[in-house]
Amino acid sequence: MPLELAICSAALDLQDRGIEQFHGYLIAKELTETSNTKLLTAYGTLYRALGRLEQMGLMTSAWEDPQIPADENRPRRRLYAITPDGRTAVANAARESAGAPLATPRVSPT
């Protein structure tokens, strides 16, 4: 699934930069900067995909400490993190796409 793979890849990029947990807006921003923005076509598309990833065990989520948004005068955020299984799934997808045979050019009959 392209969106789910893009989310996991973006989560790994964030993790590589030291961001272990992310909220929806941050991952959406990361997706628009690094991949096809057409993946996020409708309201809620991202959150439905994050829910599917969590059900598959590729992501975890938890509400942030309520004191943080209270101190910052903003709504509370749900924070997501990629799991080891999510990391493995991205690695497997990368291996599969790297090993995919190239399309054979069509030769028109003469």
VOKOLSE-946549 format. One record per residue (C-alpha): residue number from 1; y negated, x, z; residue in three letters. Coordinates in nm, 4 decimals, always signed. Layout:
<rs>
[NUM [Y X Z] ALA];
...
</rs>
This chain:
<rs>
[1 [+0.0000 +0.0000 +0.0000] MET];
[2 [-0.3159 +0.1730 -0.1184] PRO];
[3 [-0.5522 +0.0464 +0.1534] LEU];
[4 [-0.3175 +0.1284 +0.4384] GLU];
[5 [-0.2530 +0.4759 +0.2986] LEU];
[6 [-0.6263 +0.5329 +0.2536] ALA];
[7 [-0.6902 +0.4264 +0.6148] ILE];
[8 [-0.4215 +0.6632 +0.7455] CYS];
[9 [-0.5541 +0.9488 +0.5317] SER];
[10 [-0.9084 +0.8847 +0.6528] ALA];
[11 [-0.7832 +0.8736 +1.0123] ALA];
[12 [-0.6221 +1.2144 +0.9628] LEU];
[13 [-0.9460 +1.3509 +0.8180] ASP];
[14 [-1.1333 +1.2234 +1.1232] LEU];
[15 [-0.8682 +1.3690 +1.3532] GLN];
[16 [-0.8994 +1.7063 +1.1800] ASP];
[17 [-1.2716 +1.6940 +1.2635] ARG];
[18 [-1.1942 +1.6278 +1.6309] GLY];
[19 [-1.2328 +1.2480 +1.6291] ILE];
[20 [-0.9113 +1.1210 +1.7861] GLU];
[21 [-1.0109 +0.7539 +1.8072] GLN];
[22 [-1.2280 +0.5569 +1.5693] PHE];
[23 [-1.3704 +0.2079 +1.5404] HIS];
[24 [-1.3713 -0.0135 +1.2326] GLY];
[25 [-1.7205 +0.0743 +1.1129] TYR];
[26 [-1.6465 +0.4475 +1.1287] LEU];
[27 [-1.3249 +0.4159 +0.9289] ILE];
[28 [-1.5001 +0.1894 +0.6742] ALA];
[29 [-1.7738 +0.4507 +0.6363] LYS];
[30 [-1.5129 +0.7232 +0.5945] GLU];
[31 [-1.3299 +0.5185 +0.3304] LEU];
[32 [-1.6447 +0.4586 +0.1266] THR];
[33 [-1.7279 +0.8302 +0.1372] GLU];
[34 [-1.3821 +0.9590 +0.0479] THR];
[35 [-1.1986 +0.6978 -0.1547] SER];
[36 [-1.2257 +0.3922 -0.3721] ASN];
[37 [-1.4705 +0.1442 -0.2202] THR];
[38 [-1.2956 -0.1383 -0.4067] LYS];
[39 [-1.0256 -0.1259 -0.1396] LEU];
[40 [-1.2593 -0.3058 +0.1023] LEU];
[41 [-1.3378 -0.6104 -0.1087] THR];
[42 [-1.3559 -0.8926 +0.1450] ALA];
[43 [-1.4662 -0.9453 +0.5019] TYR];
[44 [-1.1809 -0.8693 +0.7343] GLY];
[45 [-0.9768 -0.6728 +0.4784] THR];
[46 [-1.0033 -0.3576 +0.6884] LEU];
[47 [-0.9110 -0.5281 +1.0146] TYR];
[48 [-0.6128 -0.7081 +0.8631] ARG];
[49 [-0.4909 -0.3726 +0.7273] ALA];
[50 [-0.5438 -0.2056 +1.0659] LEU];
[51 [-0.3410 -0.4863 +1.2243] GLY];
[52 [-0.0578 -0.4323 +0.9753] ARG];
[53 [-0.0641 -0.0580 +1.0435] LEU];
[54 [-0.0418 -0.1251 +1.4154] GLU];
[55 [+0.2522 -0.3634 +1.3655] GLN];
[56 [+0.4284 -0.0925 +1.1623] MET];
[57 [+0.3712 +0.1610 +1.4417] GLY];
[58 [+0.1436 +0.3805 +1.2287] LEU];
[59 [-0.1697 +0.3093 +1.4376] MET];
[60 [-0.2440 +0.2188 +1.7957] THR];
[61 [-0.5503 +0.0416 +1.9287] SER];
[62 [-0.7214 -0.0336 +2.2570] ALA];
[63 [-1.0532 -0.1709 +2.3710] TRP];
[64 [-1.2982 +0.0959 +2.4810] GLU];
[65 [-1.4060 +0.1248 +2.8426] ASP];
[66 [-1.6434 -0.1699 +2.9025] PRO];
[67 [-1.8945 +0.0528 +3.0791] GLN];
[68 [-1.9695 +0.2496 +2.7591] ILE];
[69 [-2.1071 -0.0424 +2.5561] PRO];
[70 [-2.2839 -0.1772 +2.8659] ALA];
[71 [-2.4657 +0.1562 +2.9064] ASP];
[72 [-2.5473 +0.1650 +2.5337] GLU];
[73 [-2.6444 -0.2046 +2.5159] ASN];
[74 [-2.4051 -0.2881 +2.2319] ARG];
[75 [-2.0871 -0.4894 +2.1779] PRO];
[76 [-1.7530 -0.3512 +2.2878] ARG];
[77 [-1.5448 -0.1791 +2.0183] ARG];
[78 [-1.1743 -0.1712 +1.9500] ARG];
[79 [-1.0675 +0.1911 +1.9017] LEU];
[80 [-0.7837 +0.2942 +1.6719] TYR];
[81 [-0.5783 +0.6131 +1.6510] ALA];
[82 [-0.3122 +0.7281 +1.4100] ILE];
[83 [+0.0347 +0.7796 +1.5570] THR];
[84 [+0.2789 +1.0612 +1.4791] PRO];
[85 [+0.4658 +0.8110 +1.2588] ASP];
[86 [+0.1409 +0.7447 +1.0716] GLY];
[87 [+0.0921 +1.1161 +1.0171] ARG];
[88 [+0.4494 +1.1408 +0.8852] THR];
[89 [+0.3955 +0.8436 +0.6533] ALA];
[90 [+0.0896 +1.0108 +0.4973] VAL];
[91 [+0.2800 +1.3364 +0.4531] ALA];
[92 [+0.5727 +1.1533 +0.2915] ASN];
[93 [+0.3397 +0.9630 +0.0568] ALA];
[94 [+0.1705 +1.2882 -0.0442] ALA];
[95 [+0.5070 +1.4505 -0.1125] ARG];
[96 [+0.6219 +1.1520 -0.3174] GLU];
[97 [+0.3072 +1.1432 -0.5278] SER];
[98 [+0.3197 +1.5199 -0.5816] ALA];
[99 [+0.6810 +1.4969 -0.6949] GLY];
[100 [+0.6285 +1.2013 -0.9264] ALA];
[101 [+0.7109 +1.2871 -1.2864] PRO];
[102 [+0.4280 +1.2941 -1.5322] LEU];
[103 [+0.4196 +1.0128 -1.7837] ALA];
[104 [+0.5796 +1.1015 -2.1139] THR];
[105 [+0.3360 +1.0665 -2.4023] PRO];
[106 [+0.4231 +0.7925 -2.6475] ARG];
[107 [+0.5123 +0.9010 -2.9949] VAL];
[108 [+0.4424 +0.6499 -3.2655] SER];
[109 [+0.7258 +0.5995 -3.5118] PRO];
[110 [+0.6675 +0.7473 -3.8570] THR];
</rs>
